[in-house]
């Protein structure tokens, strides 16, 4: 069983999603003094239905917990964020043969970047996200707020050794594809109709050498050359859009095409 990390969840939308989906065990709801409106009333109603206590707290008490966080006057406190096991991720079916799609974050440390990446992955139907346990941002209240509650639409696993996790997925038939700006291979030239783990590197240094060596292929996003790099969630959105285009997701099917055998 994976270790769990306690979290608080800020924001009207994220708290409502938490109460509706029920994946995390919510222990309490805070509402700021003077906060009114239909969405607040809905949150109060949901908390009463689920027998979750809610408390009216002052702005000072909110700031002591969630200073500099846009909480919109509501917080949900949860026992823990329930990380999935790696085995659960590679068993999640895609939309058809050769459509498994996972994303791995190679030590992304900024919580805002991680939250935005989660939202992008959820938008494009990624089956699961893999995070390293150490030297990486984890799923916190700030991350959940940035993801706008979209973490409910995707499993997130946390692993001790990312390289070992990629080896396991490779043996399961996944191609390990790294995003690297210096690669000579454009993402538009790559055949995405295969089970894929798409790996994004750290904000400052990109893919680590050990993870780079695990990749079957490195791809880049073609650009004008004026700017060297993109925010990780923007880069993910561009690549994932091409993945879905090639797979014919918008047409509800997969285009026919040659799929090379997995291997070096």
C-alpha positions as CSV (number, residue, x, y, z in Angstrom):
1,X,0.0,0.0,0.0
2,X,1.3,3.4,-1.0
3,X,2.0,6.0,1.8
4,X,-0.6,8.8,1.8
5,X,-0.2,12.5,2.2
6,X,-2.7,14.7,4.0
7,X,-4.1,17.6,1.9
8,X,-6.4,20.5,2.0
9,X,-8.3,21.5,-1.2
10,X,-9.1,25.1,-2.0
11,X,-11.6,26.7,-4.3
12,X,-15.3,26.3,-5.1
13,X,-15.0,24.1,-8.1
14,X,-12.3,21.8,-6.7
15,X,-14.2,21.4,-3.3
16,X,-17.5,20.7,-5.1
17,X,-15.8,18.0,-7.3
18,X,-14.2,16.5,-4.2
19,X,-17.6,16.2,-2.5
20,X,-19.3,14.9,-5.6
21,X,-16.8,12.3,-6.6
22,X,-15.9,11.2,-3.1
23,X,-12.5,9.7,-3.9
24,X,-10.8,11.5,-1.0
25,X,-12.3,11.2,2.5
26,X,-13.3,14.7,3.4
27,X,-13.1,15.4,7.2
28,X,-14.2,19.0,7.3
29,X,-15.3,22.0,5.2
30,X,-14.3,25.6,6.0
31,X,-16.3,28.5,4.7
32,X,-15.1,32.1,5.2
33,X,-17.2,34.5,7.1
34,X,-19.6,36.5,4.9
35,X,-19.2,34.2,1.9
36,X,-22.6,33.7,0.2
37,X,-23.9,32.5,-3.1
38,X,-25.5,29.5,-4.9
39,X,-22.2,27.6,-5.1
40,X,-21.5,28.0,-1.4
41,X,-25.1,26.7,-0.7
42,X,-24.5,23.7,-2.9
43,X,-21.3,22.9,-1.0
44,X,-23.1,23.2,2.3
45,X,-25.9,20.9,1.0
46,X,-23.4,18.3,-0.2
47,X,-21.5,18.4,3.1
48,X,-24.7,17.9,5.0
49,X,-25.8,15.0,2.8
50,X,-22.4,13.3,3.4
51,X,-22.5,14.1,7.1
52,X,-19.3,16.2,6.8
53,X,-18.9,19.0,9.4
54,X,-18.6,22.5,8.0
55,X,-17.3,25.5,9.9
56,X,-17.5,29.3,9.3
57,X,-14.0,30.7,9.8
58,X,-12.5,34.2,9.7
59,X,-10.3,35.6,6.9
60,X,-7.5,35.5,9.4
61,X,-7.9,31.8,10.0
62,X,-8.1,31.1,6.3
63,X,-4.9,33.1,5.7
64,X,-3.1,31.1,8.4
65,X,-3.8,27.9,6.4
66,X,-3.9,29.0,2.8
67,X,-2.1,32.3,2.5
68,X,-1.5,33.5,-1.1
69,X,-3.8,30.8,-2.4
70,X,-7.0,31.8,-4.3
71,X,-9.3,29.7,-2.2
72,X,-12.5,31.6,-3.0
73,X,-13.6,31.4,0.6
74,X,-13.8,27.6,0.9
75,X,-11.5,24.8,1.9
76,X,-12.0,21.0,2.2
77,X,-9.8,19.1,4.5
78,X,-9.0,15.5,3.5
79,X,-7.3,12.6,5.3
80,X,-5.0,11.9,2.3
81,X,-4.5,12.0,-1.4
82,X,-4.9,8.4,-2.6
83,X,-2.1,7.7,-5.0
84,X,-2.6,4.8,-7.3
85,X,-0.2,1.9,-7.6
86,X,1.9,1.7,-10.8
87,X,0.2,-1.7,-11.6
88,X,-3.2,0.1,-11.8
89,X,-2.0,2.5,-14.4
90,X,-0.8,0.0,-17.1
91,X,-4.0,-2.0,-16.6
92,X,-6.2,1.0,-17.5
93,X,-7.6,0.3,-21.1
94,X,-7.2,2.8,-23.8
95,X,-9.8,3.6,-26.4
96,X,-8.7,0.7,-28.5
97,X,-5.6,-1.4,-29.4
98,X,-2.3,0.4,-29.1
99,X,-3.9,3.5,-27.4
100,X,-2.5,3.2,-23.9
101,X,-1.3,6.7,-22.9
102,X,0.6,7.6,-19.7
103,X,2.6,10.6,-18.8
104,X,5.6,10.6,-16.5
105,X,7.0,13.8,-14.8
106,X,10.8,13.6,-14.4
107,X,11.2,15.6,-11.2
108,X,9.0,18.6,-12.0
109,X,9.3,20.7,-8.8
110,X,6.9,23.6,-9.3
111,X,3.4,23.0,-7.9
112,X,1.8,25.3,-10.3
113,X,3.4,23.5,-13.3
114,X,2.3,20.1,-11.9
115,X,-1.3,21.3,-11.4
116,X,-1.4,22.7,-14.9
117,X,0.1,19.4,-16.3
118,X,-2.6,17.4,-14.5
119,X,-5.3,19.6,-16.0
120,X,-3.8,19.2,-19.5
121,X,-3.5,15.5,-19.2
122,X,-7.1,15.1,-18.0
123,X,-8.3,17.2,-20.9
124,X,-6.6,15.0,-23.5
125,X,-7.7,11.7,-21.8
126,X,-4.4,10.5,-20.4
127,X,-4.9,7.2,-18.5
128,X,-2.5,8.1,-15.7
129,X,0.4,10.3,-14.5
130,X,3.5,9.0,-12.8
131,X,5.5,11.1,-10.2
132,X,8.7,10.3,-8.4
133,X,8.4,10.3,-4.6
134,X,11.5,12.4,-4.0
135,X,12.7,15.7,-5.4
136,X,9.4,16.3,-7.1
137,X,6.2,18.3,-6.5
138,X,3.5,16.1,-5.0
139,X,-0.3,16.4,-5.0
140,X,-1.1,19.1,-2.5
141,X,-4.0,21.5,-2.1
142,X,-2.2,24.1,-4.3
143,X,-1.7,21.5,-7.0
144,X,-5.4,20.4,-6.8
145,X,-6.5,24.0,-7.0
146,X,-4.3,24.6,-10.1
147,X,-5.7,21.5,-11.7
148,X,-9.3,22.8,-11.1
149,X,-10.3,19.4,-9.7
150,X,-9.4,17.5,-12.9
151,X,-7.2,15.0,-10.9
152,X,-10.5,13.1,-10.4
153,X,-10.5,12.1,-14.1
154,X,-7.1,10.5,-14.0
155,X,-5.1,8.1,-11.8
156,X,-1.9,9.4,-10.3
157,X,0.9,7.1,-9.1
158,X,3.9,7.9,-7.0
159,X,7.0,5.7,-7.4
160,X,10.3,5.4,-5.5
161,X,12.4,5.0,-8.7
162,X,11.1,6.5,-11.9
163,X,13.6,4.7,-14.1
164,X,12.6,1.3,-12.6
165,X,9.0,2.2,-13.2
166,X,9.7,3.0,-16.9
167,X,11.5,-0.3,-17.2
168,X,8.4,-2.1,-15.9
169,X,6.2,-0.3,-18.4
170,X,8.6,-1.0,-21.2
171,X,8.3,-4.7,-20.5
172,X,4.6,-4.3,-20.6
173,X,4.8,-3.1,-24.2
174,X,4.8,0.6,-23.7
175,X,7.1,2.8,-25.8
176,X,9.0,5.4,-23.6
177,X,9.0,8.7,-25.4
178,X,10.9,11.7,-24.0
179,X,10.2,15.3,-24.8
180,X,13.6,17.0,-25.6
181,X,14.0,20.2,-27.5
182,X,17.3,19.2,-29.0
183,X,16.0,16.0,-30.6
184,X,16.2,15.9,-34.4
185,X,12.8,14.1,-34.6
186,X,9.6,16.2,-34.8
187,X,6.6,15.0,-32.8
188,X,4.7,15.2,-36.1
189,X,6.9,12.5,-37.7
190,X,6.4,10.0,-35.0
191,X,3.8,7.2,-35.2
192,X,1.8,7.6,-32.0
193,X,-0.5,4.6,-32.6
194,X,1.1,2.5,-29.9
195,X,1.0,2.2,-26.1
196,X,3.1,5.2,-25.0
197,X,4.6,6.7,-21.8
198,X,5.3,10.4,-22.6
199,X,8.1,11.7,-20.3
200,X,8.6,15.4,-19.5
201,X,11.7,16.7,-17.7
202,X,12.4,19.2,-15.0
203,X,11.6,22.9,-15.6
204,X,15.3,23.9,-15.6
205,X,17.4,21.0,-16.8
206,X,14.9,18.9,-18.8
207,X,15.2,15.1,-18.8
208,X,17.8,13.7,-16.4
209,X,20.5,11.5,-18.1
210,X,19.3,8.3,-16.4
211,X,15.7,8.9,-17.7
212,X,16.9,10.0,-21.1
213,X,18.7,6.6,-21.4
214,X,15.4,4.8,-20.7
215,X,13.7,6.4,-23.7
216,X,13.0,4.5,-26.9
217,X,12.8,7.8,-28.8
218,X,13.2,11.5,-28.1
219,X,10.9,14.0,-29.9
220,X,10.8,17.8,-30.1
221,X,8.1,20.4,-30.8
222,X,9.1,22.4,-33.9
223,X,9.2,26.2,-33.3
224,X,10.5,29.4,-34.7
225,X,13.7,29.3,-32.6
226,X,12.9,32.7,-31.1
227,X,12.1,31.0,-27.7
228,X,14.0,28.0,-26.5
229,X,11.4,26.2,-24.5
230,X,7.7,26.0,-23.4
231,X,6.0,25.6,-20.1
232,X,5.6,21.8,-19.4
233,X,1.8,21.9,-19.5
234,X,1.8,23.8,-22.9
235,X,4.3,21.4,-24.3
236,X,2.2,18.5,-23.1
237,X,-0.9,20.0,-24.7
238,X,0.8,20.3,-28.1
239,X,2.1,16.8,-28.1
240,X,-1.0,15.2,-26.7
241,X,-3.1,17.0,-29.3
242,X,-1.1,15.3,-32.1
243,X,-1.4,11.9,-30.3
244,X,-5.1,12.2,-30.4
245,X,-5.2,13.5,-34.0
246,X,-3.2,10.5,-35.2
247,X,-5.3,8.1,-33.2
248,X,-8.5,9.5,-34.7
249,X,-10.0,10.1,-31.4
250,X,-12.2,12.9,-32.7
251,X,-13.7,10.4,-35.1
252,X,-14.3,7.8,-32.5
253,X,-11.8,5.4,-34.0
254,X,-8.1,4.7,-34.8
255,X,-6.6,5.2,-38.2
256,X,-4.9,2.2,-39.7
257,X,-1.2,2.3,-39.9
258,X,2.0,0.3,-39.6
259,X,3.1,-0.3,-36.0
260,X,6.8,-1.3,-35.6
261,X,7.6,-4.0,-33.1
262,X,8.6,-2.8,-29.7
263,X,12.2,-3.0,-28.9
264,X,15.6,-1.2,-29.2
